Amino acid sequence: MPWTSLTHPPDALAILCLALAIEAAAGYPDRLYRALGHPVTWIGRLIEALDAGFNRGGEARRRTAGVVSLAMLLAICGSAATVVTVVAACAGRPGSLLLLALLAASLPAQRSLHDHVARVARDLTNGGLAGGRLAVSMIVGRNPETLDEAGICRAAIESLSENFSDGVVAPAFWLGLGGLPGGVLYKAINTADSMIGHRTPRHEAFGWASARLDDLVNLPASRLTALLLVAAAAIHRDASARRAWQAVRRDARHHRSPNAGWPEAAMAGALGLRLAGPRVYGETRVEDVWMGDGRPEAGPVDVERALRLYRTACLLLFGLAGTALLVMLT
């Protein structure tokens, strides 16, 4: 079969549906991680090498080097994913779809995100503030020592909302559009942003291109994530789709991130909470607007409510991909 068909719908959508089902069922096994690592860690090592090799000189030189490094990163990752797709095509259509789905299942993080956020609620309940702070420090960059119980729970729900967008919906979106190469290219951009897209003396210029491109490629997924959460809220009795939609329309565009405000506002409105707002990263206090107009006093029960909403939204994402595939096939 021509390998190019595996990078476009409907085959790309079939790969996406299989990958989402595989990842939801099995996640990324610890034994496999210990033996081989993870695609994100491989990409991360490449970014570290580019950072060490090219991030030097004045601001203009660092910005140019950042653009060139990003282009090199995308060329290497895209070429590798394309070679894998070409080789997989030799297995015939059923075999190639399954093989590529198994590989693509490493890109979305439905299960691991759920487990990390669920651990925050569990450890906060069983271990008090110390347990909750330790658990939430694994998924957010803010200073956990500044967080009380409500702050821990809000941080966990915010992380769930934002990472649902850039850790699940966005890789799924680009997988569905471009097959394995599309998903890998998105993951390379997102990993680069998380590693070097910071406004620090070392990375503000060098990581500028990565941060701006990450904002761009996450635009469609952040809006789609908000819609999925609004739809999920309509299914749950303890959530409000109306308030979720109102919060998105009123608050999302005021977030300091062009993308994070959409899922955070939807989640805040759905649960009757206030999310985001002022918070502390290290020793730096970040003044941000609140998403939602509900109560700021979140607890472990609210984290569980957010996780139920998240699970439903994941099912809706799978249903959306499956519906798109059926439409393409008819």
C-alpha positions as CSV (number, residue, x, y, z in Angstrom):
1,M,0.0,0.0,0.0
2,P,1.2,3.6,-0.6
3,W,2.7,4.9,2.7
4,T,1.3,8.4,2.0
5,S,-2.2,7.1,2.7
6,L,-1.2,6.4,6.3
7,T,-0.5,10.1,6.8
8,H,-4.0,11.3,5.7
9,P,-7.6,10.6,6.6
10,P,-9.2,8.1,6.7
11,D,-6.1,6.0,7.6
12,A,-4.8,8.6,9.9
13,L,-8.1,8.7,11.8
14,A,-8.1,4.9,12.0
15,I,-4.6,5.1,13.6
16,L,-5.9,7.8,16.0
17,C,-8.9,5.8,17.1
18,L,-6.7,2.7,17.7
19,A,-4.0,4.7,19.5
20,L,-6.5,6.4,21.8
21,A,-8.1,3.0,22.7
22,I,-4.7,1.4,23.3
23,E,-3.4,4.2,25.5
24,A,-6.5,4.5,27.5
25,A,-6.4,0.7,28.2
26,A,-2.7,0.3,28.8
27,G,-1.0,3.7,29.1
28,Y,2.8,3.6,28.6
29,P,4.0,0.5,30.5
30,D,6.7,1.2,33.2
31,R,8.7,-1.8,32.0
32,L,8.9,-0.4,28.5
33,Y,9.8,3.0,29.8
34,R,12.7,1.5,31.9
35,A,13.9,-0.5,28.9
36,L,13.6,2.1,26.1
37,G,12.6,5.4,27.5
38,H,9.8,7.4,25.9
39,P,9.6,9.4,22.7
40,V,9.3,12.6,24.7
41,T,12.6,11.7,26.5
42,W,14.3,11.0,23.2
43,I,13.1,14.4,21.9
44,G,14.1,16.0,25.1
45,R,17.7,14.7,24.8
46,L,17.9,16.2,21.3
47,I,16.6,19.5,22.5
48,E,19.2,19.5,25.3
49,A,21.9,18.9,22.8
50,L,20.7,21.7,20.5
51,D,20.5,24.0,23.5
52,A,24.0,23.2,24.7
53,G,25.4,23.5,21.2
54,F,23.8,26.7,19.9
55,N,22.4,28.8,22.7
56,R,25.2,31.3,23.1
57,G,26.1,34.9,22.2
58,G,23.9,38.0,22.2
59,E,20.1,38.2,22.0
60,A,19.9,38.4,18.2
61,R,22.3,35.5,17.8
62,R,20.4,33.4,20.3
63,R,17.0,34.1,18.7
64,T,18.4,33.1,15.3
65,A,20.0,30.0,16.8
66,G,16.7,29.2,18.3
67,V,14.9,29.3,15.0
68,V,17.6,27.2,13.3
69,S,17.5,24.7,16.2
70,L,13.8,24.4,16.0
71,A,14.0,23.7,12.3
72,M,16.6,21.1,12.9
73,L,14.5,19.4,15.6
74,L,11.4,19.3,13.3
75,A,13.4,18.0,10.4
76,I,14.9,15.2,12.4
77,C,11.7,14.2,14.2
78,G,9.6,14.5,11.1
79,S,12.0,12.5,9.0
80,A,12.3,9.7,11.6
81,A,8.5,9.4,11.8
82,T,8.2,9.4,8.1
83,V,10.8,6.6,7.7
84,V,8.9,4.5,10.3
85,T,5.6,5.1,8.4
86,V,7.3,4.0,5.1
87,V,8.6,0.8,6.7
88,A,5.3,0.1,8.4
89,A,3.5,0.3,5.0
90,C,5.4,-2.9,4.0
91,A,3.2,-4.8,6.5
92,G,0.1,-4.3,4.5
93,R,-2.9,-2.2,5.5
94,P,-4.2,-4.0,8.6
95,G,-0.7,-4.6,9.9
96,S,0.6,-1.1,9.2
97,L,-2.4,0.5,10.9
98,L,-2.0,-1.6,14.0
99,L,1.8,-1.1,14.1
100,L,1.5,2.7,13.7
101,A,-1.3,2.8,16.3
102,L,0.9,1.0,18.8
103,L,3.6,3.6,18.2
104,A,1.2,6.5,18.2
105,A,-0.3,5.4,21.5
106,S,2.8,6.9,23.2
107,L,1.9,10.4,22.1
108,P,-1.4,11.2,23.9
109,A,-1.3,10.9,27.7
110,Q,-4.9,10.2,28.8
111,R,-4.1,7.5,31.3
112,S,-1.0,9.0,32.9
113,L,-2.6,12.4,33.3
114,H,-5.6,10.9,35.0
115,D,-3.4,8.8,37.3
116,H,-1.1,11.8,38.3
117,V,-4.1,14.0,39.1
118,A,-5.9,11.3,41.0
119,R,-2.8,10.7,43.1
120,V,-3.0,14.3,44.3
121,A,-6.5,13.8,45.7
122,R,-5.6,10.5,47.2
123,D,-2.3,11.7,48.8
124,L,-4.0,14.9,50.1
125,T,-6.7,12.8,51.7
126,N,-4.4,10.2,53.2
127,G,-1.2,12.2,53.8
128,G,-2.5,15.7,54.6
129,L,-0.9,18.9,53.2
130,A,2.6,17.3,53.0
131,G,1.3,14.4,50.9
132,G,-0.8,16.7,48.7
133,R,2.1,19.1,48.2
134,L,4.5,16.4,47.2
135,A,2.0,14.9,44.7
136,V,1.1,18.2,43.1
137,S,4.7,19.2,42.7
138,M,5.0,16.3,40.2
139,I,2.6,17.9,37.8
140,V,2.9,21.7,38.3
141,G,5.8,24.2,38.4
142,R,4.5,26.4,41.1
143,N,6.0,26.5,44.6
144,P,4.0,23.8,46.5
145,E,5.0,25.2,49.9
146,T,2.8,28.2,49.2
147,L,-0.3,26.0,48.6
148,D,-3.0,25.2,51.2
149,E,-5.5,22.5,50.5
150,A,-7.6,24.6,48.2
151,G,-4.5,25.8,46.3
152,I,-3.3,22.2,45.9
153,C,-6.7,21.1,44.5
154,R,-7.0,24.1,42.2
155,A,-3.5,23.4,40.9
156,A,-4.4,19.8,40.2
157,I,-7.6,20.7,38.4
158,E,-5.8,23.5,36.4
159,S,-3.1,21.0,35.4
160,L,-5.8,18.5,34.4
161,S,-7.5,21.0,32.2
162,E,-4.5,22.5,30.5
163,N,-2.8,19.1,30.0
164,F,-6.0,17.6,28.6
165,S,-5.6,20.2,25.8
166,D,-1.9,19.9,25.0
167,G,-1.3,16.4,26.3
168,V,-4.3,14.6,24.8
169,V,-6.5,16.6,22.5
170,A,-3.6,18.4,20.6
171,P,-1.6,15.3,19.8
172,A,-4.9,13.5,18.8
173,F,-5.8,16.4,16.6
174,W,-2.5,16.4,14.7
175,L,-2.4,12.6,14.6
176,G,-5.8,12.6,12.9
177,L,-4.6,15.2,10.4
178,G,-1.1,13.9,9.6
179,G,-0.8,10.4,11.0
180,L,2.3,9.5,13.0
181,P,4.5,12.3,11.5
182,G,1.8,14.9,12.4
183,G,1.7,13.6,16.0
184,V,5.4,13.4,16.4
185,L,6.0,16.9,15.0
186,Y,3.4,18.3,17.4
187,K,5.1,16.5,20.3
188,A,8.5,17.9,19.3
189,I,7.1,21.4,19.3
190,N,5.3,21.0,22.6
191,T,8.4,19.4,24.3
192,A,10.6,22.2,23.0
193,D,8.2,24.8,24.5
194,S,8.2,23.1,27.8
195,M,12.0,22.9,28.0
196,I,13.2,26.1,26.4
197,G,10.1,28.3,25.8
198,H,10.5,30.2,29.1
199,R,11.1,33.9,29.8
200,T,14.4,33.3,31.5
201,P,17.7,35.0,30.8
202,R,19.0,31.8,29.1
203,H,15.9,30.9,27.1
204,E,13.8,34.1,26.4
205,A,15.6,34.6,23.0
206,F,16.6,31.1,22.2
207,G,13.2,29.6,23.0
208,W,11.2,32.4,21.4
209,A,10.4,30.5,18.2
210,S,9.5,27.3,20.1
211,A,7.1,29.2,22.3
212,R,5.4,31.1,19.5
213,L,5.0,28.0,17.3
214,D,3.6,26.0,20.3
215,D,1.0,28.8,20.8
216,L,0.0,28.5,17.2
217,V,-0.3,24.7,16.9
218,N,-2.3,24.5,20.2
219,L,-4.9,27.0,19.0
220,P,-7.3,24.5,17.5
221,A,-7.0,21.9,20.3
222,S,-7.5,24.4,23.1
223,R,-10.8,25.5,21.6
224,L,-11.8,21.9,20.9
225,T,-11.0,21.0,24.5
226,A,-13.2,23.7,25.8
227,L,-16.1,22.4,23.7
228,L,-15.5,18.8,24.8
229,L,-15.6,19.9,28.5
230,V,-18.8,21.9,27.9
231,A,-20.3,18.8,26.3
232,A,-19.2,16.6,29.1
233,A,-20.7,19.0,31.6
234,A,-24.0,18.6,29.9
235,I,-23.9,14.8,30.7
236,H,-23.1,15.1,34.5
237,R,-25.7,16.2,37.0
238,D,-23.0,17.8,39.3
239,A,-21.7,20.0,36.5
240,S,-23.1,22.9,34.4
241,A,-22.7,23.2,30.7
242,R,-24.3,26.6,30.7
243,R,-21.8,28.0,33.3
244,A,-18.9,26.4,31.5
245,W,-19.9,28.1,28.2
246,Q,-20.4,31.4,29.9
247,A,-16.9,31.2,31.6
248,V,-15.3,30.3,28.3
249,R,-16.9,33.3,26.5
250,R,-16.2,35.7,29.4
251,D,-12.8,34.6,30.8
252,A,-10.8,32.5,28.3
253,R,-9.3,35.4,26.3
254,H,-8.1,37.2,29.4
255,H,-5.7,34.4,30.5
256,R,-2.0,35.3,30.0
257,S,-1.8,32.2,27.8
258,P,-3.6,32.3,24.4
259,N,-4.6,28.7,24.9
260,A,-4.6,27.6,28.6
261,G,-7.6,29.9,29.4
262,W,-10.0,27.9,27.2
263,P,-9.9,24.5,29.0
264,E,-9.4,26.1,32.4
265,A,-12.4,28.4,32.0
266,A,-14.5,25.6,30.8
267,M,-13.6,23.4,33.7
268,A,-14.0,26.2,36.2
269,G,-17.5,27.1,35.0
270,A,-18.5,23.5,34.8
271,L,-17.6,22.8,38.4
272,G,-18.6,26.1,39.8
273,L,-15.0,27.0,40.8
274,R,-12.5,29.8,40.3
275,L,-9.2,28.6,38.7
276,A,-5.9,30.2,37.7
277,G,-5.6,33.6,39.5
278,P,-2.5,34.8,41.3
279,R,0.1,32.1,42.1
280,V,3.8,31.6,42.9
281,Y,6.4,29.9,40.8
282,G,9.6,29.5,42.8
283,E,9.9,32.9,44.4
284,T,8.0,34.8,41.7
285,R,4.4,35.7,42.1
286,V,2.4,35.7,38.9
287,E,-0.6,37.9,38.7
288,D,-3.2,36.3,36.5
289,V,-7.0,36.7,36.2
290,W,-9.4,34.2,37.6
291,M,-11.2,31.7,35.3
292,G,-14.8,31.2,36.4
293,D,-16.8,33.1,39.0
294,G,-17.4,30.3,41.4
295,R,-15.8,29.5,44.7
296,P,-12.0,29.3,45.1
297,E,-12.3,26.8,48.0
298,A,-11.6,23.5,46.1
299,G,-11.2,20.2,47.8
300,P,-10.4,16.5,47.0
301,V,-14.0,16.0,46.1
302,D,-13.7,18.7,43.4
303,V,-10.6,17.0,42.0
304,E,-12.7,13.8,41.7
305,R,-15.5,15.7,40.0
306,A,-13.0,17.1,37.5
307,L,-11.6,13.7,36.8
308,R,-15.1,12.4,36.0
309,L,-15.6,15.2,33.6
310,Y,-12.2,14.5,32.1
311,R,-13.0,10.8,31.6
312,T,-16.3,11.7,29.8
313,A,-14.5,14.3,27.6
314,C,-12.0,11.6,26.6
315,L,-14.8,9.4,25.6
316,L,-16.3,12.2,23.6
317,L,-13.0,12.8,21.9
318,F,-12.8,9.1,20.9
319,G,-16.4,9.3,19.7
320,L,-15.6,12.4,17.6
321,A,-12.6,10.7,16.0
322,G,-14.7,7.6,15.3
323,T,-17.5,9.6,13.8
324,A,-15.1,11.5,11.6
325,L,-13.6,8.2,10.4
326,L,-17.1,6.8,9.6
327,V,-18.0,9.9,7.6
328,M,-14.7,9.6,5.6
329,L,-15.5,5.9,4.9
330,T,-19.0,6.5,3.6
